[in-house]
Amino acid sequence: MNRHVAEVTLLESFDLGKNTALNAGIEITVFDKSDQKRGPQLGTIRIGQGSFAWWAKGAKTATKKGKRSPTLYLGWTEFADLMAKKVAEKR
């Protein structure tokens, strides 16, 4: 299994339960890691109070014209269902 490194950026607030602002949450940029060096970017994860979003490699989370739609956007129920499915496949 390849190793990966992540850079974490706290957006407006870390307390997701109390702050419902649009930019509240955690943003994680995921990079490939090879030989103790940071490799190419694999994508960006944004975790908010009500959702999990993934922008694939090369996709920008924001542009001069505004925010871009994520490659994958899941509410927490959908995310939990996806994780349960992956666990069942491993068994």
PDB file of N, CA, C and O in Angstrom:
ATOM      1  N   MET A   1       0.836  -1.169   0.000  1.00  0.00           N
ATOM      2  CA  MET A   1       0.000   0.000   0.000  1.00  0.00           C
ATOM      3  C   MET A   1       0.889   1.244   0.000  1.00  0.00           C
ATOM      4  O   MET A   1       1.841   1.325   0.777  1.00  0.00           O
ATOM      5  N   ASN A   2       0.586   2.204  -0.861  1.00  0.00           N
ATOM      6  CA  ASN A   2       1.360   3.436  -0.916  1.00  0.00           C
ATOM      7  C   ASN A   2       1.110   4.276   0.320  1.00  0.00           C
ATOM      8  O   ASN A   2       0.031   4.230   0.912  1.00  0.00           O
ATOM      9  N   ARG A   3       2.118   5.042   0.703  1.00  0.00           N
ATOM     10  CA  ARG A   3       1.978   5.954   1.832  1.00  0.00           C
ATOM     11  C   ARG A   3       1.533   7.308   1.309  1.00  0.00           C
ATOM     12  O   ARG A   3       1.837   7.686   0.178  1.00  0.00           O
ATOM     13  N   HIS A   4       0.810   8.027   2.149  1.00  0.00           N
ATOM     14  CA  HIS A   4       0.313   9.342   1.761  1.00  0.00           C
ATOM     15  C   HIS A   4       0.567  10.327   2.891  1.00  0.00           C
ATOM     16  O   HIS A   4       0.680   9.942   4.055  1.00  0.00           O
ATOM     17  N   VAL A   5       0.653  11.571   2.542  1.00  0.00           N
ATOM     18  CA  VAL A   5       0.835  12.644   3.511  1.00  0.00           C
ATOM     19  C   VAL A   5      -0.296  13.642   3.296  1.00  0.00           C
ATOM     20  O   VAL A   5      -0.754  13.828   2.169  1.00  0.00           O
ATOM     21  N   ALA A   6      -0.749  14.284   4.372  1.00  0.00           N
ATOM     22  CA  ALA A   6      -1.861  15.225   4.262  1.00  0.00           C
ATOM     23  C   ALA A   6      -1.491  16.546   4.916  1.00  0.00           C
ATOM     24  O   ALA A   6      -0.816  16.576   5.945  1.00  0.00           O
ATOM     25  N   GLU A   7      -1.938  17.637   4.308  1.00  0.00           N
ATOM     26  CA  GLU A   7      -1.833  18.960   4.910  1.00  0.00           C
ATOM     27  C   GLU A   7      -3.230  19.354   5.341  1.00  0.00           C
ATOM     28  O   GLU A   7      -4.163  19.292   4.541  1.00  0.00           O
ATOM     29  N   VAL A   8      -3.391  19.758   6.589  1.00  0.00           N
ATOM     30  CA  VAL A   8      -4.711  20.068   7.134  1.00  0.00           C
ATOM     31  C   VAL A   8      -4.841  21.573   7.330  1.00  0.00           C
ATOM     32  O   VAL A   8      -3.958  22.207   7.907  1.00  0.00           O
ATOM     33  N   THR A   9      -5.944  22.145   6.849  1.00  0.00           N
ATOM     34  CA  THR A   9      -6.243  23.554   7.030  1.00  0.00           C
ATOM     35  C   THR A   9      -7.564  23.671   7.766  1.00  0.00           C
ATOM     36  O   THR A   9      -8.578  23.135   7.317  1.00  0.00           O
ATOM     37  N   LEU A  10      -7.560  24.370   8.895  1.00  0.00           N
ATOM     38  CA  LEU A  10      -8.810  24.627   9.604  1.00  0.00           C
ATOM     39  C   LEU A  10      -9.446  25.839   8.960  1.00  0.00           C
ATOM     40  O   LEU A  10      -8.824  26.897   8.859  1.00  0.00           O
ATOM     41  N   LEU A  11     -10.683  25.688   8.524  1.00  0.00           N
ATOM     42  CA  LEU A  11     -11.372  26.800   7.901  1.00  0.00           C
ATOM     43  C   LEU A  11     -11.894  27.725   8.999  1.00  0.00           C
ATOM     44  O   LEU A  11     -11.252  27.832  10.044  1.00  0.00           O
ATOM     45  N   GLU A  12     -12.983  28.370   8.816  1.00  0.00           N
ATOM     46  CA  GLU A  12     -13.432  29.401   9.736  1.00  0.00           C
ATOM     47  C   GLU A  12     -13.516  28.932  11.186  1.00  0.00           C
ATOM     48  O   GLU A  12     -13.142  29.678  12.091  1.00  0.00           O
ATOM     49  N   SER A  13     -13.994  27.725  11.424  1.00  0.00           N
ATOM     50  CA  SER A  13     -14.169  27.243  12.788  1.00  0.00           C
ATOM     51  C   SER A  13     -13.963  25.744  12.841  1.00  0.00           C
ATOM     52  O   SER A  13     -14.349  25.028  11.917  1.00  0.00           O
ATOM     53  N   PHE A  14     -13.361  25.265  13.912  1.00  0.00           N
ATOM     54  CA  PHE A  14     -13.177  23.836  14.087  1.00  0.00           C
ATOM     55  C   PHE A  14     -14.371  23.195  14.766  1.00  0.00           C
ATOM     56  O   PHE A  14     -14.597  21.995  14.607  1.00  0.00           O
ATOM     57  N   ASP A  15     -15.151  23.978  15.530  1.00  0.00           N
ATOM     58  CA  ASP A  15     -16.307  23.448  16.248  1.00  0.00           C
ATOM     59  C   ASP A  15     -17.480  23.315  15.281  1.00  0.00           C
ATOM     60  O   ASP A  15     -18.277  24.242  15.139  1.00  0.00           O
ATOM     61  N   LEU A  16     -17.588  22.170  14.619  1.00  0.00           N
ATOM     62  CA  LEU A  16     -18.590  21.982  13.582  1.00  0.00           C
ATOM     63  C   LEU A  16     -20.007  21.911  14.134  1.00  0.00           C
ATOM     64  O   LEU A  16     -20.968  22.139  13.398  1.00  0.00           O
ATOM     65  N   GLY A  17     -20.148  21.604  15.402  1.00  0.00           N
ATOM     66  CA  GLY A  17     -21.476  21.473  15.974  1.00  0.00           C
ATOM     67  C   GLY A  17     -22.159  22.802  16.214  1.00  0.00           C
ATOM     68  O   GLY A  17     -23.389  22.866  16.220  1.00  0.00           O
ATOM     69  N   LYS A  18     -21.393  23.870  16.411  1.00  0.00           N
ATOM     70  CA  LYS A  18     -21.983  25.161  16.752  1.00  0.00           C
ATOM     71  C   LYS A  18     -21.933  26.161  15.611  1.00  0.00           C
ATOM     72  O   LYS A  18     -22.754  27.077  15.568  1.00  0.00           O
ATOM     73  N   ASN A  19     -21.003  26.015  14.696  1.00  0.00           N
ATOM     74  CA  ASN A  19     -20.850  26.991  13.631  1.00  0.00           C
ATOM     75  C   ASN A  19     -21.388  26.401  12.336  1.00  0.00           C
ATOM     76  O   ASN A  19     -20.914  25.358  11.886  1.00  0.00           O
ATOM     77  N   THR A  20     -22.355  27.046  11.743  1.00  0.00           N
ATOM     78  CA  THR A  20     -22.938  26.535  10.508  1.00  0.00           C
ATOM     79  C   THR A  20     -22.550  27.391   9.309  1.00  0.00           C
ATOM     80  O   THR A  20     -23.204  27.320   8.268  1.00  0.00           O
ATOM     81  N   ALA A  21     -21.510  28.191   9.432  1.00  0.00           N
ATOM     82  CA  ALA A  21     -21.070  29.041   8.328  1.00  0.00           C
ATOM     83  C   ALA A  21     -20.656  28.178   7.138  1.00  0.00           C
ATOM     84  O   ALA A  21     -20.231  27.035   7.308  1.00  0.00           O
ATOM     85  N   LEU A  22     -20.781  28.725   5.950  1.00  0.00           N
ATOM     86  CA  LEU A  22     -20.497  27.987   4.731  1.00  0.00           C
ATOM     87  C   LEU A  22     -19.073  27.465   4.685  1.00  0.00           C
ATOM     88  O   LEU A  22     -18.845  26.354   4.204  1.00  0.00           O
ATOM     89  N   ASN A  23     -18.119  28.224   5.165  1.00  0.00           N
ATOM     90  CA  ASN A  23     -16.721  27.820   5.088  1.00  0.00           C
ATOM     91  C   ASN A  23     -16.199  27.194   6.377  1.00  0.00           C
ATOM     92  O   ASN A  23     -14.986  27.086   6.560  1.00  0.00           O
ATOM     93  N   ALA A  24     -17.083  26.784   7.263  1.00  0.00           N
ATOM     94  CA  ALA A  24     -16.644  26.156   8.502  1.00  0.00           C
ATOM     95  C   ALA A  24     -16.232  24.723   8.223  1.00  0.00           C
ATOM     96  O   ALA A  24     -16.811  24.054   7.367  1.00  0.00           O
ATOM     97  N   GLY A  25     -15.236  24.261   8.944  1.00  0.00           N
ATOM     98  CA  GLY A  25     -14.860  22.868   8.802  1.00  0.00           C
ATOM     99  C   GLY A  25     -13.374  22.668   8.667  1.00  0.00           C
ATOM    100  O   GLY A  25     -12.575  23.523   9.051  1.00  0.00           O
ATOM    101  N   ILE A  26     -13.013  21.531   8.118  1.00  0.00           N
ATOM    102  CA  ILE A  26     -11.619  21.134   7.963  1.00  0.00           C
ATOM    103  C   ILE A  26     -11.381  20.828   6.494  1.00  0.00           C
ATOM    104  O   ILE A  26     -12.186  20.156   5.848  1.00  0.00           O
ATOM    105  N   GLU A  27     -10.271  21.328   5.975  1.00  0.00           N
ATOM    106  CA  GLU A  27      -9.885  21.011   4.607  1.00  0.00           C
ATOM    107  C   GLU A  27      -8.568  20.245   4.651  1.00  0.00           C
ATOM    108  O   GLU A  27      -7.610  20.685   5.287  1.00  0.00           O
ATOM    109  N   ILE A  28      -8.522  19.110   3.983  1.00  0.00           N
ATOM    110  CA  ILE A  28      -7.332  18.251   3.987  1.00  0.00           C
ATOM    111  C   ILE A  28      -6.870  18.069   2.548  1.00  0.00           C
ATOM    112  O   ILE A  28      -7.620  17.578   1.705  1.00  0.00           O
ATOM    113  N   THR A  29      -5.635  18.466   2.273  1.00  0.00           N
ATOM    114  CA  THR A  29      -5.047  18.245   0.963  1.00  0.00           C
ATOM    115  C   THR A  29      -4.205  16.988   1.055  1.00  0.00           C
ATOM    116  O   THR A  29      -3.311  16.909   1.898  1.00  0.00           O
ATOM    117  N   VAL A  30      -4.469  16.000   0.206  1.00  0.00           N
ATOM    118  CA  VAL A  30      -3.819  14.693   0.277  1.00  0.00           C
ATOM    119  C   VAL A  30      -2.786  14.573  -0.844  1.00  0.00           C
ATOM    120  O   VAL A  30      -3.085  14.804  -2.015  1.00  0.00           O
ATOM    121  N   PHE A  31      -1.553  14.201  -0.449  1.00  0.00           N
ATOM    122  CA  PHE A  31      -0.462  14.037  -1.394  1.00  0.00           C
ATOM    123  C   PHE A  31       0.054  12.612  -1.348  1.00  0.00           C
ATOM    124  O   PHE A  31      -0.031  11.951  -0.313  1.00  0.00           O
ATOM    125  N   ASP A  32       0.584  12.139  -2.452  1.00  0.00           N
ATOM    126  CA  ASP A  32       1.291  10.868  -2.480  1.00  0.00           C
ATOM    127  C   ASP A  32       2.621  11.094  -1.774  1.00  0.00           C
ATOM    128  O   ASP A  32       3.131  12.215  -1.767  1.00  0.00           O
ATOM    129  N   LYS A  33       3.178  10.073  -1.194  1.00  0.00           N
ATOM    130  CA  LYS A  33       4.452  10.210  -0.486  1.00  0.00           C
ATOM    131  C   LYS A  33       5.395   9.126  -0.977  1.00  0.00           C
ATOM    132  O   LYS A  33       5.068   7.940  -0.952  1.00  0.00           O
ATOM    133  N   SER A  34       6.561   9.546  -1.421  1.00  0.00           N
ATOM    134  CA  SER A  34       7.553   8.577  -1.877  1.00  0.00           C
ATOM    135  C   SER A  34       8.924   8.992  -1.369  1.00  0.00           C
ATOM    136  O   SER A  34       9.332  10.141  -1.538  1.00  0.00           O
ATOM    137  N   ASP A  35       9.628   8.066  -0.751  1.00  0.00           N
ATOM    138  CA  ASP A  35      10.994   8.309  -0.260  1.00  0.00           C
ATOM    139  C   ASP A  35      11.111   9.549   0.606  1.00  0.00           C
ATOM    140  O   ASP A  35      11.993  10.377   0.382  1.00  0.00           O
ATOM    141  N   GLN A  36      10.242   9.689   1.585  1.00  0.00           N
ATOM    142  CA  GLN A  36      10.273  10.783   2.561  1.00  0.00           C
ATOM    143  C   GLN A  36      10.041  12.159   1.940  1.00  0.00           C
ATOM    144  O   GLN A  36      10.296  13.172   2.592  1.00  0.00           O
ATOM    145  N   LYS A  37       9.570  12.219   0.716  1.00  0.00           N
ATOM    146  CA  LYS A  37       9.279  13.495   0.063  1.00  0.00           C
ATOM    147  C   LYS A  37       7.801  13.546  -0.298  1.00  0.00           C
ATOM    148  O   LYS A  37       7.169  12.521  -0.556  1.00  0.00           O
ATOM    149  N   ARG A  38       7.268  14.757  -0.309  1.00  0.00           N
ATOM    150  CA  ARG A  38       5.883  14.928  -0.727  1.00  0.00           C
ATOM    151  C   ARG A  38       5.804  14.809  -2.235  1.00  0.00           C
ATOM    152  O   ARG A  38       6.505  15.513  -2.963  1.00  0.00           O
ATOM    153  N   GLY A  39       4.949  13.914  -2.699  1.00  0.00           N
ATOM    154  CA  GLY A  39       4.782  13.691  -4.124  1.00  0.00           C
ATOM    155  C   GLY A  39       3.633  14.509  -4.684  1.00  0.00           C
ATOM    156  O   GLY A  39       3.280  15.547  -4.122  1.00  0.00           O
ATOM    157  N   PRO A  40       3.046  14.058  -5.779  1.00  0.00           N
ATOM    158  CA  PRO A  40       1.959  14.807  -6.407  1.00  0.00           C
ATOM    159  C   PRO A  40       0.681  14.796  -5.563  1.00  0.00           C
ATOM    160  O   PRO A  40       0.434  13.875  -4.785  1.00  0.00           O
ATOM    161  N   GLN A  41      -0.120  15.848  -5.742  1.00  0.00           N
ATOM    162  CA  GLN A  41      -1.386  15.948  -5.025  1.00  0.00           C
ATOM    163  C   GLN A  41      -2.376  14.929  -5.561  1.00  0.00           C
ATOM    164  O   GLN A  41      -2.540  14.789  -6.773  1.00  0.00           O
ATOM    165  N   LEU A  42      -3.042  14.211  -4.645  1.00  0.00           N
ATOM    166  CA  LEU A  42      -4.062  13.230  -5.023  1.00  0.00           C
ATOM    167  C   LEU A  42      -5.457  13.847  -5.027  1.00  0.00           C
ATOM    168  O   LEU A  42      -6.324  13.427  -5.793  1.00  0.00           O
ATOM    169  N   GLY A  43      -5.672  14.847  -4.168  1.00  0.00           N
ATOM    170  CA  GLY A  43      -6.979  15.486  -4.106  1.00  0.00           C
ATOM    171  C   GLY A  43      -7.135  16.287  -2.827  1.00  0.00           C
ATOM    172  O   GLY A  43      -6.198  16.418  -2.040  1.00  0.00           O
ATOM    173  N   THR A  44      -8.343  16.824  -2.628  1.00  0.00           N
ATOM    174  CA  THR A  44      -8.657  17.633  -1.455  1.00  0.00           C
ATOM    175  C   THR A  44      -9.961  17.133  -0.847  1.00  0.00           C
ATOM    176  O   THR A  44     -10.937  16.883  -1.555  1.00  0.00           O
ATOM    177  N   ILE A  45      -9.962  16.993   0.470  1.00  0.00           N
ATOM    178  CA  ILE A  45     -11.156  16.589   1.226  1.00  0.00           C
ATOM    179  C   ILE A  45     -11.601  17.794   2.037  1.00  0.00           C
ATOM    180  O   ILE A  45     -10.773  18.466   2.653  1.00  0.00           O
ATOM    181  N   ARG A  46     -12.896  18.076   2.046  1.00  0.00           N
ATOM    182  CA  ARG A  46     -13.438  19.101   2.933  1.00  0.00           C
ATOM    183  C   ARG A  46     -14.524  18.449   3.774  1.00  0.00           C
ATOM    184  O   ARG A  46     -15.491  17.897   3.248  1.00  0.00           O
ATOM    185  N   ILE A  47     -14.348  18.523   5.094  1.00  0.00           N
ATOM    186  CA  ILE A  47     -15.299  17.931   6.033  1.00  0.00           C
ATOM    187  C   ILE A  47     -16.016  19.071   6.745  1.00  0.00           C
ATOM    188  O   ILE A  47     -15.381  19.922   7.367  1.00  0.00           O
ATOM    189  N   GLY A  48     -17.332  19.082   6.651  1.00  0.00           N
ATOM    190  CA  GLY A  48     -18.136  20.107   7.285  1.00  0.00           C
ATOM    191  C   GLY A  48     -19.144  19.499   8.235  1.00  0.00           C
ATOM    192  O   GLY A  48     -19.158  18.288   8.453  1.00  0.00           O
ATOM    193  N   GLN A  49     -19.982  20.345   8.795  1.00  0.00           N
ATOM    194  CA  GLN A  49     -20.965  19.877   9.767  1.00  0.00           C
ATOM    195  C   GLN A  49     -21.934  18.873   9.147  1.00  0.00           C
ATOM    196  O   GLN A  49     -22.343  17.920   9.810  1.00  0.00           O
ATOM    197  N   GLY A  50     -22.303  19.075   7.891  1.00  0.00           N
ATOM    198  CA  GLY A  50     -23.301  18.191   7.299  1.00  0.00           C
ATOM    199  C   GLY A  50     -22.832  17.395   6.108  1.00  0.00           C
ATOM    200  O   GLY A  50     -23.636  16.714   5.472  1.00  0.00           O
ATOM    201  N   SER A  51     -21.539  17.461   5.784  1.00  0.00           N
ATOM    202  CA  SER A  51     -21.131  16.798   4.558  1.00  0.00           C
ATOM    203  C   SER A  51     -19.648  16.454   4.502  1.00  0.00           C
ATOM    204  O   SER A  51     -18.836  16.927   5.297  1.00  0.00           O
ATOM    205  N   PHE A  52     -19.336  15.610   3.524  1.00  0.00           N
ATOM    206  CA  PHE A  52     -17.980  15.204   3.184  1.00  0.00           C
ATOM    207  C   PHE A  52     -17.846  15.463   1.684  1.00  0.00           C
ATOM    208  O   PHE A  52     -18.662  14.972   0.905  1.00  0.00           O
ATOM    209  N   ALA A  53     -16.835  16.223   1.264  1.00  0.00           N
ATOM    210  CA  ALA A  53     -16.660  16.515  -0.155  1.00  0.00           C
ATOM    211  C   ALA A  53     -15.238  16.174  -0.582  1.00  0.00           C
ATOM    212  O   ALA A  53     -14.294  16.335   0.191  1.00  0.00           O
ATOM    213  N   TRP A  54     -15.094  15.702  -1.818  1.00  0.00           N
ATOM    214  CA  TRP A  54     -13.794  15.311  -2.374  1.00  0.00           C
ATOM    215  C   TRP A  54     -13.621  15.976  -3.733  1.00  0.00           C
ATOM    216  O   TRP A  54     -14.473  15.843  -4.611  1.00  0.00           O
ATOM    217  N   TRP A  55     -12.521  16.687  -3.899  1.00  0.00           N
ATOM    218  CA  TRP A  55     -12.134  17.230  -5.191  1.00  0.00           C
ATOM    219  C   TRP A  55     -10.963  16.392  -5.676  1.00  0.00           C
ATOM    220  O   TRP A  55      -9.933  16.327  -5.006  1.00  0.00           O
ATOM    221  N   ALA A  56     -11.104  15.753  -6.823  1.00  0.00           N
ATOM    222  CA  ALA A  56     -10.066  14.872  -7.355  1.00  0.00           C
ATOM    223  C   ALA A  56      -8.834  15.679  -7.750  1.00  0.00           C
ATOM    224  O   ALA A  56      -8.878  16.905  -7.847  1.00  0.00           O
ATOM    225  N   LYS A  57      -7.746  14.969  -7.973  1.00  0.00           N
ATOM    226  CA  LYS A  57      -6.473  15.560  -8.372  1.00  0.00           C
ATOM    227  C   LYS A  57      -6.683  16.609  -9.473  1.00  0.00           C
ATOM    228  O   LYS A  57      -7.351  16.350 -10.473  1.00  0.00           O
ATOM    229  N   GLY A  58      -6.116  17.764  -9.275  1.00  0.00           N
ATOM    230  CA  GLY A  58      -6.178  18.817 -10.275  1.00  0.00           C
ATOM    231  C   GLY A  58      -7.435  19.675 -10.214  1.00  0.00           C
ATOM    232  O   GLY A  58      -7.451  20.759 -10.797  1.00  0.00           O
ATOM    233  N   ALA A  59      -8.486  19.233  -9.532  1.00  0.00           N
ATOM    234  CA  ALA A  59      -9.704  20.040  -9.419  1.00  0.00           C
ATOM    235  C   ALA A  59      -9.487  21.117  -8.366  1.00  0.00           C
ATOM    236  O   ALA A  59      -8.900  20.847  -7.318  1.00  0.00           O
ATOM    237  N   LYS A  60      -9.946  22.319  -8.627  1.00  0.00           N
ATOM    238  CA  LYS A  60      -9.775  23.423  -7.683  1.00  0.00           C
ATOM    239  C   LYS A  60     -11.045  23.570  -6.851  1.00  0.00           C
ATOM    240  O   LYS A  60     -12.157  23.432  -7.360  1.00  0.00           O
ATOM    241  N   THR A  61     -10.857  23.853  -5.560  1.00  0.00           N
ATOM    242  CA  THR A  61     -12.015  24.059  -4.692  1.00  0.00           C
ATOM    243  C   THR A  61     -12.638  25.422  -4.931  1.00  0.00           C
ATOM    244  O   THR A  61     -13.826  25.615  -4.672  1.00  0.00           O
ATOM    245  N   ALA A  62     -11.850  26.369  -5.421  1.00  0.00           N
ATOM    246  CA  ALA A  62     -12.376  27.703  -5.709  1.00  0.00           C
ATOM    247  C   ALA A  62     -11.617  28.304  -6.888  1.00  0.00           C
ATOM    248  O   ALA A  62     -10.441  28.008  -7.097  1.00  0.00           O
ATOM    249  N   THR A  63     -12.295  29.144  -7.651  1.00  0.00           N
ATOM    250  CA  THR A  63     -11.681  29.846  -8.774  1.00  0.00           C
ATOM    251  C   THR A  63     -12.006  31.325  -8.652  1.00  0.00           C
ATOM    252  O   THR A  63     -12.664  31.731  -7.694  1.00  0.00           O
ATOM    253  N   LYS A  64     -11.563  32.129  -9.590  1.00  0.00           N
ATOM    254  CA  LYS A  64     -11.867  33.563  -9.565  1.00  0.00           C
ATOM    255  C   LYS A  64     -13.368  33.812  -9.683  1.00  0.00           C
ATOM    256  O   LYS A  64     -13.873  34.827  -9.205  1.00  0.00           O
ATOM    257  N   LYS A  65     -14.076  32.884 -10.320  1.00  0.00           N
ATOM    258  CA  LYS A  65     -15.521  33.038 -10.503  1.00  0.00           C
ATOM    259  C   LYS A  65     -16.325  32.481  -9.329  1.00  0.00           C
ATOM    260  O   LYS A  65     -17.552  32.582  -9.325  1.00  0.00           O
ATOM    261  N   GLY A  66     -15.669  31.906  -8.353  1.00  0.00           N
ATOM    262  CA  GLY A  66     -16.372  31.363  -7.192  1.00  0.00           C
ATOM    263  C   GLY A  66     -15.993  29.927  -6.911  1.00  0.00           C
ATOM    264  O   GLY A  66     -15.016  29.410  -7.453  1.00  0.00           O
ATOM    265  N   LYS A  67     -16.776  29.285  -6.056  1.00  0.00           N
ATOM    266  CA  LYS A  67     -16.485  27.903  -5.658  1.00  0.00           C
ATOM    267  C   LYS A  67     -16.860  26.932  -6.763  1.00  0.00           C
ATOM    268  O   LYS A  67     -17.839  27.129  -7.483  1.00  0.00           O
ATOM    269  N   ARG A  68     -16.065  25.884  -6.882  1.00  0.00           N
ATOM    270  CA  ARG A  68     -16.351  24.823  -7.850  1.00  0.00           C
ATOM    271  C   ARG A  68     -17.030  23.672  -7.138  1.00  0.00           C
ATOM    272  O   ARG A  68     -16.768  23.410  -5.964  1.00  0.00           O
ATOM    273  N   SER A  69     -17.888  23.002  -7.842  1.00  0.00           N
ATOM    274  CA  SER A  69     -18.558  21.834  -7.270  1.00  0.00           C
ATOM    275  C   SER A  69     -17.537  20.720  -7.060  1.00  0.00           C
ATOM    276  O   SER A  69     -16.657  20.524  -7.898  1.00  0.00           O
ATOM    277  N   PRO A  70     -17.645  19.985  -5.945  1.00  0.00           N
ATOM    278  CA  PRO A  70     -16.714  18.890  -5.708  1.00  0.00           C
ATOM    279  C   PRO A  70     -16.931  17.732  -6.676  1.00  0.00           C
ATOM    280  O   PRO A  70     -18.009  17.584  -7.253  1.00  0.00           O
ATOM    281  N   THR A  71     -15.903  16.920  -6.844  1.00  0.00           N
ATOM    282  CA  THR A  71     -15.988  15.719  -7.656  1.00  0.00           C
ATOM    283  C   THR A  71     -16.974  14.742  -7.033  1.00  0.00           C
ATOM    284  O   THR A  71     -17.724  14.075  -7.746  1.00  0.00           O
ATOM    285  N   LEU A  72     -16.977  14.653  -5.702  1.00  0.00           N
ATOM    286  CA  LEU A  72     -17.890  13.786  -4.956  1.00  0.00           C
ATOM    287  C   LEU A  72     -18.376  14.546  -3.731  1.00  0.00           C
ATOM    288  O   LEU A  72     -17.569  15.072  -2.965  1.00  0.00           O
ATOM    289  N   TYR A  73     -19.692  14.607  -3.542  1.00  0.00           N
ATOM    290  CA  TYR A  73     -20.284  15.289  -2.399  1.00  0.00           C
ATOM    291  C   TYR A  73     -21.264  14.336  -1.745  1.00  0.00           C
ATOM    292  O   TYR A  73     -22.190  13.845  -2.391  1.00  0.00           O
ATOM    293  N   LEU A  74     -21.058  14.071  -0.449  1.00  0.00           N
ATOM    294  CA  LEU A  74     -21.925  13.144   0.279  1.00  0.00           C
ATOM    295  C   LEU A  74     -22.393  13.771   1.581  1.00  0.00           C
ATOM    296  O   LEU A  74     -21.610  14.402   2.291  1.00  0.00           O
ATOM    297  N   GLY A  75     -23.684  13.595   1.895  1.00  0.00           N
ATOM    298  CA  GLY A  75     -24.162  13.904   3.232  1.00  0.00           C
ATOM    299  C   GLY A  75     -23.641  12.812   4.166  1.00  0.00           C
ATOM    300  O   GLY A  75     -23.175  11.773   3.698  1.00  0.00           O
ATOM    301  N   TRP A  76     -23.713  13.031   5.467  1.00  0.00           N
ATOM    302  CA  TRP A  76     -23.143  12.055   6.396  1.00  0.00           C
ATOM    303  C   TRP A  76     -23.838  10.702   6.340  1.00  0.00           C
ATOM    304  O   TRP A  76     -23.187   9.678   6.546  1.00  0.00           O
ATOM    305  N   THR A  77     -25.135  10.665   6.068  1.00  0.00           N
ATOM    306  CA  THR A  77     -25.832   9.380   5.948  1.00  0.00           C
ATOM    307  C   THR A  77     -25.297   8.604   4.754  1.00  0.00           C
ATOM    308  O   THR A  77     -25.031   7.406   4.855  1.00  0.00           O
ATOM    309  N   GLU A  78     -25.137   9.292   3.618  1.00  0.00           N
ATOM    310  CA  GLU A  78     -24.590   8.641   2.426  1.00  0.00           C
ATOM    311  C   GLU A  78     -23.147   8.177   2.659  1.00  0.00           C
ATOM    312  O   GLU A  78     -22.752   7.098   2.217  1.00  0.00           O
ATOM    313  N   PHE A  79     -22.372   9.010   3.358  1.00  0.00           N
ATOM    314  CA  PHE A  79     -20.985   8.657   3.664  1.00  0.00           C
ATOM    315  C   PHE A  79     -20.941   7.405   4.540  1.00  0.00           C
ATOM    316  O   PHE A  79     -20.146   6.501   4.286  1.00  0.00           O
ATOM    317  N   ALA A  80     -21.789   7.345   5.568  1.00  0.00           N
ATOM    318  CA  ALA A  80     -21.829   6.181   6.457  1.00  0.00           C
ATOM    319  C   ALA A  80     -22.238   4.925   5.689  1.00  0.00           C
ATOM    320  O   ALA A  80     -21.683   3.851   5.918  1.00  0.00           O
ATOM    321  N   ASP A  81     -23.195   5.054   4.789  1.00  0.00           N
ATOM    322  CA  ASP A  81     -23.612   3.906   3.968  1.00  0.00           C
ATOM    323  C   ASP A  81     -22.469   3.420   3.078  1.00  0.00           C
ATOM    324  O   ASP A  81     -22.257   2.216   2.935  1.00  0.00           O
ATOM    325  N   LEU A  82     -21.737   4.361   2.483  1.00  0.00           N
ATOM    326  CA  LEU A  82     -20.601   4.000   1.636  1.00  0.00           C
ATOM    327  C   LEU A  82     -19.517   3.280   2.442  1.00  0.00           C
ATOM    328  O   LEU A  82     -18.949   2.292   1.978  1.00  0.00           O
ATOM    329  N   MET A  83     -19.233   3.775   3.646  1.00  0.00           N
ATOM    330  CA  MET A  83     -18.217   3.136   4.491  1.00  0.00           C
ATOM    331  C   MET A  83     -18.664   1.749   4.934  1.00  0.00           C
ATOM    332  O   MET A  83     -17.854   0.822   4.974  1.00  0.00           O
ATOM    333  N   ALA A  84     -19.947   1.594   5.268  1.00  0.00           N
ATOM    334  CA  ALA A  84     -20.471   0.273   5.663  1.00  0.00           C
ATOM    335  C   ALA A  84     -20.344  -0.714   4.498  1.00  0.00           C
ATOM    336  O   ALA A  84     -20.000  -1.879   4.696  1.00  0.00           O
ATOM    337  N   LYS A  85     -20.624  -0.239   3.294  1.00  0.00           N
ATOM    338  CA  LYS A  85     -20.493  -1.088   2.100  1.00  0.00           C
ATOM    339  C   LYS A  85     -19.046  -1.522   1.902  1.00  0.00           C
ATOM    340  O   LYS A  85     -18.792  -2.686   1.594  1.00  0.00           O
ATOM    341  N   LYS A  86     -18.086  -0.600   2.073  1.00  0.00           N
ATOM    342  CA  LYS A  86     -16.675  -0.928   1.919  1.00  0.00           C
ATOM    343  C   LYS A  86     -16.227  -1.935   2.969  1.00  0.00           C
ATOM    344  O   LYS A  86     -15.450  -2.838   2.659  1.00  0.00           O
ATOM    345  N   VAL A  87     -16.697  -1.801   4.197  1.00  0.00           N
ATOM    346  CA  VAL A  87     -16.354  -2.757   5.259  1.00  0.00           C
ATOM    347  C   VAL A  87     -16.904  -4.127   4.920  1.00  0.00           C
ATOM    348  O   VAL A  87     -16.219  -5.133   5.102  1.00  0.00           O
ATOM    349  N   ALA A  88     -18.146  -4.179   4.425  1.00  0.00           N
ATOM    350  CA  ALA A  88     -18.746  -5.462   4.061  1.00  0.00           C
ATOM    351  C   ALA A  88     -17.984  -6.133   2.917  1.00  0.00           C
ATOM    352  O   ALA A  88     -17.858  -7.357   2.897  1.00  0.00           O
ATOM    353  N   GLU A  89     -17.478  -5.351   1.974  1.00  0.00           N
ATOM    354  CA  GLU A  89     -16.701  -5.905   0.850  1.00  0.00           C
ATOM    355  C   GLU A  89     -15.389  -6.506   1.335  1.00  0.00           C
ATOM    356  O   GLU A  89     -14.912  -7.483   0.758  1.00  0.00           O
ATOM    357  N   LYS A  90     -14.796  -5.941   2.386  1.00  0.00           N
ATOM    358  CA  LYS A  90     -13.513  -6.434   2.913  1.00  0.00           C
ATOM    359  C   LYS A  90     -13.660  -7.763   3.641  1.00  0.00           C
ATOM    360  O   LYS A  90     -12.703  -8.530   3.742  1.00  0.00           O
ATOM    361  N   ARG A  91     -14.862  -8.034   4.149  1.00  0.00           N
ATOM    362  CA  ARG A  91     -15.081  -9.259   4.938  1.00  0.00           C
ATOM    363  C   ARG A  91     -15.223 -10.463   4.076  1.00  0.00           C
ATOM    364  O   ARG A  91     -15.411 -11.568   4.585  1.00  0.00           O
TER     365      ARG A  91
END
